[in-house]
Amino acid sequence: MITGPQGRHISDGAVVVQEGIIKDVGPRAEVEARAPQGVARLRFPEGTLLPGLIDAHVHLVLDAGADPVSALQDTDDVDVFPGMADRALQLLDSGVTTARDLGDRNGLAVRLRTDIAAGRLPGPRILAAGTPLTGPGGHCWFLGGEVDGPDEVRKMVRHNAESGVDVIKVMATGGGITKGGPPIWQAQFTTEELRIVVEEARRAGLPVAAHAHGTEGIAGAVAAGVDTIEHCTWMAPNGFEESEELVAGIIAKAIRVCPAASPDWRGFARRFGPERAEEMFGRLRAMSQRGVRLIAGTDAGVTRAVFDDFVSSLEFFQHIGFTPAETIDAATHEAAQGLGVAHETGTLRPGLRADLLVVDGNPLDDLQALRRARLVASGGRLHTPGPRR
């Protein structure tokens, strides 16, 4: 049983779950002796129990197909929603018990979050960002979050907060899937506008996630004090432009970085160019070695970023030098810290949500064990994964 973090484990462990909460954790003989009479027992003597996985970056409204944006634009909300529910189930089958949705349309992810929480649909707990803020004609404008100037920025953050979101998402730079939008490296907001985003979010008690590929956008996000930076690829008009000062600022402000490595990150490297891709990957490796805390996310929904292959995304962390224990942390404890939910999930200890994953084998020895999910529990609701698709 991996209790976490840092690979902490018990060779023969057990947990007691009551009403969706972990009530007891420890060596199996001791826990069984303390367990209430008549409690149902599930045994997996050849398996490993660990905290449920956290995917910190998904887009449930997108279908991961060849042109997910056009597919979304050509489909109304009534028909989009069942696909979102199916994709949430794929995440759960993969051992994901918490997923942060960083951009939907018309509050669909908030609605799905509510249906899953109420037990009407199976799926992981969803932390929903609602409509991401973007500039006029900016990255993901088709989701409805175009704003122009400080007043509109403030109004949109307040609107999202009032709609019940769990996190505010801002597109600090351009992005790759928006045809005709600004270049991926180009900043979409001033530092002052980003500060307004954070200020309004804090007033509502919400964290802020900033999509930022370009160095200028990263600088604005760091200055504003966001909670997570998504991608953080240090792109500039003529290549890459990393800043040691900004890296130091990320560390000092305890900002988590989610590379959002697609399950198809190897294919991306081939298409992008192996040398350029390795330069980008090397920057993330160096940032981690300096003390930047990386968390796991898949960008599921964009082309080739499927919802049922989280382990391939986790292999990216091994590629940049993470041990299996560090990789598991990036998808459990560290991700929970970055998303502001470590008081609820991310480790196995009494008082936390019963977000659990049982797999065949030991992922501390071989991460591939995570592909063999036997049982998943999100908030104590038991789910047996279906056959891989």
C-alpha positions in Angstrom: 0.0 0.0 0.0 1.5 3.3 -1.2 0.4 5.9 1.3 2.6 8.7 -0.2 4.3 11.0 -0.6 7.9 10.1 -1.7 7.1 6.4 -2.1 6.1 5.8 1.5 4.5 2.4 1.7 3.3 -0.4 3.9 4.1 -3.9 2.7 0.8 -5.4 3.9 -1.5 -2.6 4.4 -5.2 -1.8 4.6 -7.7 1.1 4.8 -11.1 1.4 6.3 -13.6 3.5 4.4 -16.9 4.8 5.8 -19.3 7.3 4.1 -16.7 8.1 1.4 -13.9 9.0 3.9 -10.8 7.2 4.9 -11.2 6.3 8.6 -8.1 4.2 9.2 -4.8 3.4 7.5 -2.0 1.1 8.5 -0.6 -2.4 8.6 -3.4 -4.8 7.7 -3.4 -6.9 10.9 -3.7 -3.7 13.0 -6.4 -2.1 10.8 -8.4 -5.3 10.7 -8.3 -5.6 14.5 -9.7 -2.0 14.8 -12.3 -2.3 11.9 -16.0 -2.2 12.8 -17.7 -5.6 13.0 -19.5 -6.6 9.8 -17.7 -4.2 7.5 -17.3 -5.5 4.0 -13.8 -6.6 3.1 -12.1 -6.5 -0.2 -8.7 -8.2 -0.6 -6.1 -7.9 -3.3 -3.1 -9.8 -2.0 -1.1 -9.6 -5.2 -2.0 -5.9 -5.9 -1.0 -2.5 -4.7 -3.3 0.1 -3.2 -2.4 3.8 -3.8 -4.1 7.2 -3.9 -6.4 7.8 -6.9 -4.7 9.6 -9.7 -5.2 13.2 -10.5 -5.2 14.5 -14.1 -4.6 18.3 -13.7 -5.4 19.3 -17.2 -8.3 18.0 -19.4 -10.9 19.4 -21.7 -13.9 17.2 -21.6 -15.8 19.1 -24.3 -13.1 18.1 -26.9 -13.1 14.7 -28.4 -9.3 14.2 -29.0 -10.0 13.6 -32.7 -8.3 15.0 -35.8 -10.2 18.4 -35.5 -11.7 18.6 -32.0 -12.5 22.3 -32.3 -14.6 21.9 -35.5 -16.3 18.9 -34.0 -17.3 20.9 -31.0 -18.4 23.9 -33.1 -20.6 21.6 -35.2 -22.3 20.0 -32.2 -24.8 21.5 -29.9 -24.6 21.2 -26.1 -27.3 18.5 -26.0 -25.2 16.2 -28.1 -21.8 17.3 -26.6 -22.8 16.3 -23.1 -23.1 12.5 -23.5 -19.6 12.5 -25.1 -18.2 14.4 -22.1 -19.8 11.8 -19.8 -18.2 8.9 -21.7 -14.8 10.6 -21.6 -15.2 11.1 -17.8 -15.8 7.4 -17.5 -12.7 6.7 -19.5 -10.7 8.7 -17.0 -12.2 6.8 -14.1 -11.4 3.5 -15.8 -7.8 4.7 -16.0 -7.6 5.2 -12.3 -8.2 9.0 -12.3 -10.3 10.0 -9.4 -9.9 13.8 -9.7 -9.8 15.7 -13.0 -9.3 19.4 -13.5 -11.3 20.6 -16.5 -9.6 23.7 -17.8 -12.1 25.0 -20.3 -15.6 24.1 -21.4 -18.5 25.7 -23.1 -21.7 27.1 -21.5 -20.9 25.5 -18.1 -21.1 21.9 -19.4 -18.3 20.7 -17.2 -19.9 22.2 -14.1 -23.1 20.4 -15.0 -21.2 17.1 -15.4 -19.4 17.7 -12.1 -22.8 18.0 -10.4 -24.2 14.9 -12.0 -21.1 12.8 -11.0 -21.1 14.2 -7.5 -24.8 13.3 -7.1 -24.2 9.7 -8.3 -26.2 10.1 -11.5 -23.2 9.4 -13.7 -19.9 7.5 -13.0 -16.7 9.5 -13.2 -13.9 11.2 -11.2 -14.5 14.3 -9.2 -14.3 17.2 -11.6 -12.7 20.6 -10.7 -14.2 22.8 -13.4 -12.9 26.1 -14.7 -15.9 26.9 -16.9 -15.2 29.5 -19.6 -11.5 30.4 -19.9 -10.6 34.1 -20.3 -9.0 34.9 -23.6 -8.4 38.0 -25.8 -10.6 39.0 -28.7 -10.2 36.3 -31.3 -7.7 34.7 -28.9 -6.9 31.1 -28.0 -10.1 29.1 -27.5 -12.3 32.1 -28.3 -14.9 29.6 -29.5 -15.6 28.7 -25.8 -17.1 32.1 -25.3 -14.6 33.8 -23.0 -13.4 36.8 -25.1 -12.6 39.9 -23.0 -11.0 43.2 -23.9 -9.6 45.4 -21.2 -9.6 45.4 -17.3 -13.3 45.9 -16.9 -14.3 43.0 -19.0 -11.6 40.8 -17.4 -13.0 41.6 -14.0 -16.6 41.0 -15.1 -15.8 37.6 -16.7 -14.0 36.3 -13.6 -16.9 37.4 -11.4 -19.3 35.7 -13.8 -17.4 32.4 -13.7 -17.2 32.6 -9.9 -20.9 33.1 -9.6 -21.6 30.2 -12.0 -19.9 27.9 -9.4 -16.5 27.1 -10.9 -13.7 25.6 -8.9 -10.8 27.4 -10.6 -10.3 30.4 -13.0 -8.5 29.7 -16.2 -6.8 32.4 -18.2 -5.2 32.1 -21.6 -2.1 34.2 -21.0 -0.7 33.4 -24.5 -1.8 32.0 -27.8 -2.3 28.3 -28.3 -1.8 25.6 -31.0 -5.4 24.5 -31.6 -6.9 27.9 -32.4 -6.9 28.5 -36.2 -6.2 32.1 -37.0 -5.5 33.0 -33.4 -2.4 34.8 -32.1 0.9 33.0 -32.2 1.5 30.4 -29.5 4.3 32.6 -27.9 2.3 35.9 -28.0 1.0 37.4 -24.7 -2.8 38.0 -24.7 -3.0 40.0 -21.5 -1.0 42.7 -19.8 0.5 41.9 -16.4 -2.0 44.3 -14.8 -4.9 42.4 -16.4 -3.5 39.1 -15.1 -3.2 40.7 -11.6 -6.9 41.6 -11.9 -7.7 38.0 -12.7 -5.8 36.8 -9.6 -7.3 39.5 -7.4 -10.9 38.7 -8.4 -10.3 35.0 -8.1 -8.8 35.4 -4.6 -11.8 37.5 -3.6 -14.0 34.5 -4.6 -11.7 32.0 -2.9 -10.6 30.4 -6.2 -7.2 29.4 -7.6 -5.9 30.6 -11.0 -4.5 28.4 -13.8 -2.6 30.3 -16.6 -2.1 28.8 -20.0 1.3 30.2 -21.0 3.6 29.0 -23.7 5.4 32.2 -24.4 8.0 33.8 -22.1 6.2 37.1 -21.9 3.0 35.4 -20.8 4.9 33.3 -18.3 6.4 36.5 -16.9 3.0 38.1 -16.5 1.6 34.9 -14.8 4.5 34.8 -12.3 4.2 38.5 -11.5 0.4 38.1 -11.0 0.9 35.2 -8.6 -1.1 32.5 -10.3 -1.4 29.0 -8.8 -0.4 26.9 -11.8 1.2 27.6 -15.1 0.1 25.2 -17.9 2.7 24.2 -20.5 5.4 26.7 -19.6 7.4 26.0 -22.7 9.3 29.3 -22.9 8.5 30.0 -26.5 9.6 33.3 -28.2 9.3 34.6 -31.8 12.6 33.1 -32.8 12.9 30.0 -30.6 13.0 29.5 -26.8 13.8 32.2 -24.3 14.0 30.8 -20.7 14.6 33.2 -17.9 16.5 32.2 -14.8 14.9 35.0 -12.9 11.4 33.8 -13.8 12.3 30.2 -12.8 13.4 31.6 -9.4 10.1 33.4 -9.2 8.1 30.3 -9.9 10.0 28.5 -7.1 9.7 31.4 -4.6 6.0 31.7 -5.2 5.4 27.9 -5.0 3.7 28.0 -8.4 3.2 24.5 -9.8 3.9 23.8 -13.4 1.8 21.4 -15.4 3.6 20.5 -18.6 0.3 19.0 -19.9 2.2 16.2 -21.6 -0.1 14.5 -24.1 -0.2 10.7 -24.1 1.1 11.2 -27.6 4.1 13.2 -26.4 6.5 10.9 -28.4 4.5 11.6 -31.6 4.6 15.3 -30.8 8.4 15.1 -30.6 8.6 13.5 -34.0 6.3 16.1 -35.6 7.9 19.1 -33.8 11.4 17.8 -34.5 13.3 15.6 -32.1 16.0 18.2 -31.4 13.6 21.0 -30.8 11.4 18.8 -28.7 14.3 17.6 -26.6 15.3 21.2 -26.0 11.8 21.9 -24.7 11.8 18.7 -22.6 15.3 19.6 -21.3 14.1 22.9 -20.0 11.4 21.1 -17.9 14.0 18.7 -16.7 16.3 21.6 -15.6 13.4 23.4 -14.0 12.6 20.4 -11.9 16.2 19.9 -10.9 16.2 23.5 -9.7 13.2 23.0 -7.5 10.1 23.8 -9.7 7.3 21.4 -8.7 5.8 19.7 -11.8 2.3 18.1 -11.7 0.8 15.6 -14.1 -1.9 16.5 -16.8 -2.7 15.2 -20.2 -4.4 18.1 -22.1 -6.9 15.3 -22.9 -9.3 16.4 -25.6 -6.9 18.0 -28.0 -5.8 16.0 -31.0 -4.3 12.6 -30.0 -4.6 13.4 -26.3 -6.9 10.6 -25.4 -8.7 10.1 -22.1 -7.8 6.5 -21.5 -4.0 6.5 -21.5 -2.8 8.6 -18.5 0.2 6.2 -18.1 1.7 7.3 -21.4 1.6 10.9 -20.1 3.3 9.8 -16.9 6.0 8.1 -18.9 7.1 11.6 -19.9 8.1 12.3 -16.4 10.3 9.2 -16.4 11.8 10.5 -19.7 13.0 13.7 -18.0 14.4 11.8 -15.1 11.7 11.1 -12.5 11.7 7.9 -10.5 8.5 5.9 -10.4 7.8 7.3 -6.8 8.4 10.9 -8.0 6.1 10.2 -11.0 3.3 8.9 -8.8 3.7 12.0 -6.6 3.3 14.2 -9.6 -0.1 12.5 -10.2 -1.2 12.4 -6.6 0.3 14.4 -3.7 2.0 17.1 -5.8 -1.0 17.5 -8.1 -3.3 17.8 -5.0 -1.0 20.5 -3.6 -1.1 22.4 -6.9 -4.8 22.2 -7.3 -5.4 23.2 -3.7 -7.1 20.0 -2.6 -4.3 18.3 -0.6 -6.5 18.6 2.5 -9.0 16.3 0.7 -7.0 13.9 -1.5 -3.6 12.9 -2.9 -2.4 10.6 -0.1 -3.8 7.8 2.0 -4.5 9.1 5.5 -7.5 9.3 7.8 -9.9 12.1 7.2 -9.3 12.4 3.4 -11.7 11.4 0.7 -11.6 7.8 -0.2 -9.9 8.3 -3.6 -8.3 4.9 -4.1 -6.8 2.9 -6.9 -5.9 -0.8 -6.8 -3.6 -2.2 -9.5 -1.9 -5.5 -10.3 1.8 -5.4 -9.4 3.8 -2.6 -7.8 4.1 0.7 -9.6 7.1 1.7 -7.5 9.0 -1.0 -9.3 7.3 -0.7 -12.7 5.0 2.2 -13.6 3.3 -0.1 -16.1 1.4 -1.6 -13.2 -0.8 1.5 -13.4 -2.2 0.1 -16.6 -3.7 -2.8 -14.7 -6.4 -1.1 -12.7 -8.5 -3.6 -10.7 -10.6 -1.3 -8.6 -11.1 2.5 -8.4 -12.9 4.5 -5.7 -13.7 8.2 -6.1 -15.1 9.6 -2.9 -15.7 6.0 -1.7 -17.8 5.0 -4.7 -16.5 1.7 -5.9 -15.9 1.2 -9.7 -14.6 -1.8 -11.5 -12.8 -0.6 -14.7 -14.2 -2.0 -17.9 -12.0 -3.6 -20.6 -9.5 -1.2 -22.3 -10.9 0.3 -25.5 
